[in-house]
Amino acid sequence: MGEPFEFLDAFDRIRGEEIDLALAFKAPGIEAKNIVPSYIYDIVLHGTYEVVGRIDVRIGMNRNLYYSGQIGYSVEETYRGRGYAAKACRLVRRVAIAHGMETLLITCDPDNAASRKTCENLGAALLEIADLPSDNEMCLEGARRKCIFEWKLDG
């Protein structure tokens, strides 16, 4: 068992140019359930509290995260097509780096063209389109494959 995880207070609001990230909550890890600690942010229009989406960054790595990713994001339908997901990823990158992470995995369904485009805009590399293990929670809910992208944070 490693060092106890400590959330950082420096990232309660991360300011960008068009959007900011406003911390919604910090979710502690649950080692017994293979859940790593996460920061969950509302994506808000810059300088406001108008929520246009949500992003979370999961600190750590395990087998489940290979398939579900270390970043998850969603953008409200009326705000899609403006690049907010990629902009939010670039902002949340600071949190991962502060925790010593050098890469982040981002996954999506193979038919999710918008999410694939977000990954490509970030410069993330497609590692594979993976079949989900039969015991994976997403597989049990009906998903079969995931695109696995690796985003190197030094770039």
SULBEL-V880499 format. One line per field, one symbol per residue. phi: phi as a letter, one per 20 degrees, with the letter a starting at -180 (. if undefined). burial: I if it has 9 or more other C-alpha atoms within 8 Angstrom, else O. Layout:
phi=???
burial=???
//
This chain:
phi=.efffcfeefcfcdedeeccddgeaddffcgfdldefbddceecfgmcdffdrbbccdepbbgffgeeneccbbcggfdfndmfffffffffggffffenedcceccbfgeefffffgffffnfeffadeffffefgfffeofccceddddfeee
burial=OOOOOOOOOOOOOIIIOOIIIIIOOIOOIIOOOIOIIIIIIIIIIIOOOOIIIIIIIIIOOOOOIIIIIIIIIOIOOOIIOOOIIIIIIIIIIOIIIOOOIIOIIIIIOIOOOOOIOIIIOIOIIIOOIIOIOOOIOIIIOOOOIIIIIIIIIOO
//
